[in-house]
């Protein structure tokens, strides 16, 4: 049930892009902004108070991941965490030849890092997650596979990839494994020890916490090099004064993660797909056959402009998305859907609906009604224009 303090929030179904502040998180951050004003690197009382709050927050985030506090690096968000993991690892490893493996459905903050390494002379393989093991080489130093896709919600075989990498390690190869967990954390159980990863990225604003803060898990003994200059913070992994109030809000948000709530969210998602399919039997759910995040539904409305449908739903106070928020200004179709075999037109006709724990059954019912009305209107318009 939506707290009364969120009554002004419109029906929102774009949680994979970002979330609003949970009331408890907003209160924790407000208190921190008022009272925890010291620089955590300062030696005086105000600074040491800030340091204590920062380290308490670090322990909370570490517990959430099944890690140790000294394995958590606070960052400005998921993009920085991914950049630090990929660029920091590869640039920090010695050796004449380096090879990196990733998948074609990764977030741009991973794919662009890998492309940059390619420009720096690193060999790069971009392959399906199922083909990772066959593409590991003697000079492979890093593998990066997202935990769950931000557009379709498809959960990737992280444990299987980790097992393949471990077999290489047992044979004496030095190779590290990074996973972008920005979409997975908080929606499915995450324990970095059980996953077998060396690096794992998080972003607070996907968890009903503020934008501008995230974290990177760095397994003890992983030789990560910082990629920023101008300070020696976060155990020399990054520069910049620590954002203590944001870290405190992040920690409060992970304390509120409730696995039972995710079961409720999955029911809302499943009810939405079932009811919409009855109203519009010609639609298709992209990746329906895959194991998915409980909150994510990517629907193909063949023959309809996805952008037009987003606008039509927005006019009915329903917030949805055509895909990754960081690409929303682009007219290019989703690279994820293209990799899945959808045509460019089909990719442009697909919408992502991502649910959250504050959504209600009544809101989902209204979403089905609004989507049905908007879709039928747009189909009539398309037929009229065609002829």
C-alpha positions as CSV (number, residue, x, y, z in Angstrom):
1,X,0.0,0.0,0.0
2,X,1.2,3.5,-0.9
3,X,2.1,5.6,2.2
4,X,-0.1,8.7,2.6
5,X,3.0,10.8,2.2
6,X,3.1,9.6,-1.4
7,X,-0.5,10.4,-2.3
8,X,0.7,13.1,-4.6
9,X,2.8,10.6,-6.7
10,X,1.1,9.8,-10.0
11,X,0.7,6.2,-11.0
12,X,4.3,5.4,-11.8
13,X,5.5,2.4,-13.8
14,X,9.1,3.3,-14.7
15,X,10.9,2.0,-11.6
16,X,13.8,0.6,-13.7
17,X,14.6,4.1,-14.8
18,X,14.5,5.5,-11.3
19,X,12.4,5.5,-8.1
20,X,11.1,8.3,-5.9
21,X,12.4,8.6,-2.3
22,X,10.7,6.3,0.1
23,X,9.3,8.3,3.0
24,X,11.6,6.7,5.5
25,X,14.6,7.4,3.3
26,X,13.6,11.0,2.8
27,X,13.4,11.5,6.5
28,X,16.8,9.8,7.1
29,X,18.4,12.1,4.5
30,X,16.8,15.2,5.8
31,X,18.1,14.5,9.3
32,X,21.6,13.8,7.8
33,X,21.6,17.0,5.8
34,X,20.7,19.0,8.9
35,X,23.0,17.3,11.4
36,X,25.8,15.4,9.7
37,X,27.6,18.3,8.1
38,X,31.3,17.5,8.7
39,X,33.8,16.3,6.2
40,X,34.4,12.7,6.9
41,X,38.2,13.2,6.3
42,X,38.5,15.9,8.9
43,X,40.0,15.2,12.3
44,X,37.8,17.3,14.4
45,X,34.6,16.1,16.2
46,X,32.2,17.1,13.3
47,X,34.4,15.2,10.8
48,X,34.7,12.1,13.0
49,X,31.0,12.1,13.5
50,X,30.5,12.1,9.7
51,X,33.1,9.3,9.4
52,X,31.2,7.2,11.9
53,X,28.0,7.6,10.0
54,X,29.7,6.9,6.7
55,X,31.2,3.7,8.1
56,X,27.9,2.6,9.6
57,X,26.3,3.1,6.2
58,X,29.1,1.1,4.6
59,X,28.5,-1.8,7.0
60,X,24.7,-1.7,6.2
61,X,25.3,-1.9,2.4
62,X,27.9,-4.6,2.9
63,X,25.5,-6.7,5.0
64,X,22.8,-6.3,2.2
65,X,25.2,-7.9,-0.2
66,X,26.7,-10.5,2.0
67,X,30.1,-8.7,1.9
68,X,32.5,-7.1,4.4
69,X,32.5,-3.4,5.1
70,X,36.0,-2.9,3.7
71,X,34.9,-4.4,0.4
72,X,32.4,-1.6,-0.3
73,X,33.4,1.6,-2.2
74,X,30.8,4.3,-2.3
75,X,30.5,6.0,-5.7
76,X,28.3,8.6,-7.4
77,X,26.1,5.9,-8.9
78,X,25.9,2.8,-11.1
79,X,27.7,4.4,-14.0
80,X,30.7,5.4,-12.0
81,X,30.7,2.0,-10.3
82,X,30.8,0.2,-13.7
83,X,33.5,2.6,-15.0
84,X,35.6,2.0,-11.9
85,X,35.2,-1.7,-12.1
86,X,36.1,-2.1,-15.7
87,X,38.6,0.6,-16.4
88,X,40.2,0.3,-12.9
89,X,40.7,-3.4,-13.2
90,X,42.0,-3.6,-16.7
91,X,44.3,-0.6,-16.5
92,X,45.6,-1.8,-13.2
93,X,46.7,-5.2,-14.4
94,X,50.2,-5.5,-15.9
95,X,50.9,-7.5,-19.0
96,X,51.5,-7.0,-22.7
97,X,48.2,-8.6,-23.9
98,X,44.8,-8.1,-22.3
99,X,41.4,-9.5,-23.3
100,X,38.0,-8.5,-22.0
101,X,34.7,-10.4,-22.5
102,X,31.2,-8.9,-22.1
103,X,27.7,-9.4,-23.6
104,X,25.8,-7.3,-26.2
105,X,22.9,-6.5,-23.9
106,X,24.9,-4.6,-21.3
107,X,24.1,-1.1,-20.1
108,X,25.9,1.6,-22.1
109,X,28.1,2.4,-19.0
110,X,29.6,-1.1,-19.5
111,X,29.6,-1.2,-23.3
112,X,31.2,2.2,-23.7
113,X,33.9,1.3,-21.2
114,X,34.7,-1.8,-23.1
115,X,34.8,0.1,-26.4
116,X,37.2,2.6,-24.8
117,X,39.5,-0.2,-23.7
118,X,39.4,-1.5,-27.3
119,X,40.6,2.0,-28.5
120,X,43.4,1.6,-25.9
121,X,44.6,-1.7,-27.5
122,X,42.7,-4.2,-25.4
123,X,41.2,-7.1,-27.3
124,X,37.4,-7.3,-26.8
125,X,34.9,-10.1,-27.3
126,X,31.2,-9.2,-27.1
127,X,29.2,-12.5,-27.0
128,X,26.1,-14.0,-25.6
129,X,26.3,-14.9,-21.9
130,X,25.9,-18.6,-22.8
131,X,29.0,-18.4,-24.9
132,X,31.3,-16.8,-22.3
133,X,33.2,-19.9,-21.4
134,X,34.0,-20.8,-25.1
135,X,35.4,-17.3,-25.5
136,X,37.7,-17.2,-22.5
137,X,41.4,-17.1,-23.6
138,X,44.7,-17.4,-21.8
139,X,45.0,-13.6,-21.9
140,X,41.5,-12.9,-20.7
141,X,41.7,-10.6,-17.6
142,X,38.1,-9.5,-17.1
143,X,34.6,-10.7,-17.8
144,X,31.6,-8.4,-17.3
145,X,28.0,-9.8,-17.3
146,X,25.1,-7.9,-15.9
147,X,23.0,-9.6,-13.3
148,X,19.7,-8.6,-14.8
149,X,18.8,-6.6,-17.9
150,X,17.4,-3.2,-17.4
151,X,15.0,-3.4,-20.4
152,X,13.5,-6.9,-20.4
153,X,14.4,-7.9,-16.8
154,X,16.0,-11.1,-18.1
155,X,18.3,-12.6,-15.4
156,X,21.7,-13.6,-16.7
157,X,23.6,-16.8,-15.8
158,X,26.0,-15.1,-13.4
159,X,26.7,-18.2,-11.3
160,X,27.5,-20.3,-14.3
161,X,29.9,-17.7,-15.7
162,X,31.5,-17.5,-12.3
163,X,32.0,-21.2,-12.3
164,X,33.6,-21.1,-15.7
165,X,36.0,-18.4,-14.5
166,X,36.8,-20.4,-11.4
167,X,37.9,-23.3,-13.5
168,X,40.3,-21.1,-15.3
169,X,41.6,-19.8,-11.9
170,X,42.2,-23.4,-10.7
171,X,44.3,-23.9,-13.8
172,X,46.5,-20.9,-12.7
173,X,45.0,-18.0,-14.8
174,X,44.5,-14.5,-13.3
175,X,41.0,-13.5,-14.4
176,X,38.4,-11.3,-12.7
177,X,34.6,-11.2,-12.9
178,X,32.4,-8.0,-12.7
179,X,28.6,-7.9,-12.7
180,X,26.4,-4.9,-13.1
181,X,23.8,-5.5,-10.4
182,X,22.1,-2.1,-10.6
183,X,18.7,-3.6,-11.7
184,X,18.9,-6.8,-9.7
185,X,19.8,-5.6,-6.2
186,X,16.6,-5.1,-4.2
187,X,14.4,-7.0,-6.6
188,X,15.9,-10.5,-6.2
189,X,18.2,-11.9,-3.5
190,X,21.8,-10.9,-3.9
191,X,24.8,-12.4,-2.1
192,X,28.1,-11.6,-3.8
193,X,29.8,-14.6,-2.2
194,X,27.3,-17.0,-3.6
195,X,27.3,-15.3,-7.0
196,X,31.1,-15.7,-7.2
197,X,31.8,-12.2,-8.5
198,X,34.8,-10.1,-7.7
199,X,33.1,-6.8,-8.4
200,X,29.4,-5.9,-8.2
201,X,27.8,-2.5,-9.0
202,X,24.8,-0.8,-7.3
203,X,22.9,2.4,-7.7
204,X,20.8,3.8,-4.8
205,X,18.2,5.6,-7.0
206,X,16.9,2.2,-8.1
207,X,16.1,1.4,-4.5
208,X,13.8,4.3,-3.5
209,X,16.9,6.3,-2.5
210,X,18.4,9.5,-3.9
211,X,20.3,9.9,-7.2
212,X,24.0,10.6,-7.0
213,X,25.1,7.7,-4.8
214,X,26.0,4.1,-5.5
215,X,28.5,1.5,-4.5
216,X,31.0,-1.0,-5.9
217,X,31.7,-4.3,-4.1
218,X,35.4,-5.1,-4.5
219,X,36.3,-8.6,-3.3
220,X,39.2,-8.5,-0.9
221,X,42.5,-9.0,-2.7
222,X,41.1,-7.7,-6.1
223,X,43.8,-5.2,-7.4
224,X,41.5,-2.4,-8.5
225,X,43.1,0.9,-9.5
226,X,41.3,4.2,-9.1
227,X,40.5,6.1,-12.3
228,X,40.1,9.6,-10.7
229,X,42.7,11.9,-9.5
230,X,42.7,14.6,-6.8
231,X,42.2,12.7,-3.5
232,X,42.8,9.5,-1.6
233,X,39.3,8.5,-0.5
234,X,37.5,5.2,-0.3
235,X,40.8,3.3,0.3
236,X,42.4,5.1,-2.6
237,X,39.8,3.8,-5.0
238,X,38.2,7.2,-5.8
239,X,38.7,11.0,-5.3
240,X,36.2,13.5,-3.9
241,X,34.7,14.3,-0.6
242,X,32.4,11.6,0.6
243,X,28.7,12.2,0.2
244,X,27.7,11.2,3.8
245,X,24.0,12.1,3.8
246,X,23.5,10.3,0.5
247,X,25.3,7.2,1.8
248,X,23.1,7.3,4.9
249,X,20.0,7.5,2.8
250,X,21.3,4.6,0.7
251,X,21.8,2.5,3.8
252,X,18.3,3.3,5.0
253,X,16.9,2.2,1.7
254,X,18.6,-1.2,1.7
255,X,17.3,-1.8,5.2
256,X,13.8,-1.4,3.8
257,X,14.2,-4.0,1.1
258,X,11.6,-6.7,1.7
259,X,11.6,-9.9,-0.3
260,X,7.9,-10.4,0.5
261,X,7.1,-7.1,-1.2
262,X,8.8,-8.4,-4.4
263,X,6.3,-11.3,-4.5
264,X,3.5,-8.8,-4.4
265,X,5.1,-6.8,-7.1
266,X,5.4,-9.9,-9.3
267,X,1.7,-10.6,-8.9
268,X,1.0,-7.0,-10.0
269,X,3.3,-7.6,-13.1
270,X,1.7,-10.9,-13.9
271,X,-1.8,-9.6,-13.5
272,X,-1.0,-6.7,-15.8
273,X,0.3,-9.0,-18.5
274,X,-2.6,-11.4,-18.2
275,X,-5.3,-8.8,-18.3
276,X,-3.6,-6.8,-21.0
277,X,-3.2,-9.9,-23.1
278,X,-7.0,-10.6,-22.8
279,X,-7.8,-7.1,-23.9
280,X,-5.1,-7.0,-26.7
281,X,-4.4,-10.6,-27.6
282,X,-2.1,-9.6,-30.4
283,X,0.6,-8.1,-28.1
284,X,3.8,-10.0,-27.2
285,X,5.9,-9.9,-24.1
286,X,9.6,-9.6,-25.0
287,X,11.6,-12.2,-23.2
288,X,8.5,-13.8,-21.6
289,X,10.2,-17.2,-21.8
290,X,13.3,-16.1,-19.8
291,X,13.7,-15.9,-16.0
292,X,12.9,-12.3,-15.3
293,X,13.0,-9.7,-12.5
294,X,9.6,-9.8,-10.7
295,X,8.8,-6.2,-11.6
296,X,9.6,-5.9,-15.3
297,X,7.5,-6.3,-18.4
298,X,8.6,-5.3,-21.9
299,X,5.7,-5.4,-24.3
300,X,5.7,-5.3,-28.1
301,X,2.7,-3.4,-29.6
302,X,3.5,-4.3,-33.2
303,X,2.6,-1.6,-35.7
304,X,2.4,1.2,-33.1
305,X,5.0,3.8,-32.3
306,X,6.4,3.2,-28.9
307,X,7.1,6.9,-28.3
308,X,3.6,7.8,-29.3
309,X,2.2,5.3,-26.8
310,X,4.4,6.7,-24.1
311,X,3.1,10.2,-24.7
312,X,-0.5,8.9,-24.9
313,X,-0.1,7.2,-21.5
314,X,1.6,10.2,-20.1
315,X,-1.5,12.3,-21.0
316,X,-3.4,9.8,-18.9
317,X,-1.0,10.3,-16.0
318,X,0.7,7.0,-16.5
319,X,4.5,7.0,-16.5
320,X,6.1,4.2,-18.6
321,X,9.2,4.0,-20.8
322,X,10.5,2.8,-24.2
323,X,13.6,1.4,-22.6
324,X,16.7,2.7,-20.9
325,X,16.3,6.2,-19.5
326,X,19.8,7.2,-20.5
327,X,18.9,6.5,-24.1
328,X,15.5,8.1,-24.1
329,X,16.7,11.1,-26.1
330,X,17.8,8.8,-28.9
331,X,15.6,7.7,-31.8
332,X,17.7,4.6,-32.2
333,X,15.8,1.3,-31.4
334,X,16.8,-0.7,-28.3
335,X,20.1,-2.5,-28.8
336,X,18.9,-5.1,-26.4
337,X,15.7,-6.0,-28.4
338,X,17.7,-6.0,-31.6
339,X,20.1,-8.6,-30.1
340,X,17.1,-10.6,-29.1
341,X,16.1,-10.8,-32.8
342,X,13.5,-8.1,-33.0
343,X,13.4,-5.9,-36.1
344,X,14.1,-2.2,-35.8
345,X,10.4,-1.5,-36.2
346,X,9.5,-4.0,-33.5
347,X,12.0,-2.6,-31.2
348,X,10.6,0.9,-31.7
349,X,7.1,-0.5,-31.0
350,X,8.1,-1.9,-27.6
351,X,7.4,-0.4,-24.2
352,X,8.8,-1.2,-20.7
353,X,6.5,-1.3,-17.7
354,X,8.5,-1.6,-14.5
355,X,6.5,-1.9,-11.2
356,X,7.5,-1.1,-7.6
357,X,6.4,-1.9,-4.1
358,X,4.2,1.2,-3.7
359,X,2.1,0.3,-6.8
360,X,-1.4,-0.9,-6.0
361,X,-3.8,-3.3,-7.8
362,X,-6.1,-0.4,-8.5
363,X,-3.3,1.5,-10.3
364,X,-2.5,-1.6,-12.3
365,X,-6.1,-1.9,-13.3
366,X,-6.1,1.7,-14.4
367,X,-2.9,1.1,-16.3
368,X,-4.5,-1.7,-18.3
369,X,-7.5,0.5,-19.1
370,X,-5.3,3.4,-20.1
371,X,-3.1,1.2,-22.3
372,X,-6.0,-0.4,-24.0
373,X,-7.6,2.9,-24.8
374,X,-4.4,4.5,-26.0
375,X,-3.4,1.5,-28.1
376,X,-6.8,1.2,-29.8
377,X,-6.8,4.9,-30.6
378,X,-3.3,4.8,-32.1
379,X,-4.1,1.7,-34.2
380,X,-7.1,3.4,-35.7
381,X,-4.9,6.4,-36.4
382,X,-2.2,4.2,-38.0
383,X,-4.9,2.6,-40.2
384,X,-6.3,5.9,-41.2
385,X,-2.9,7.3,-42.2
386,X,-2.1,4.1,-44.1
387,X,-5.1,4.5,-46.2
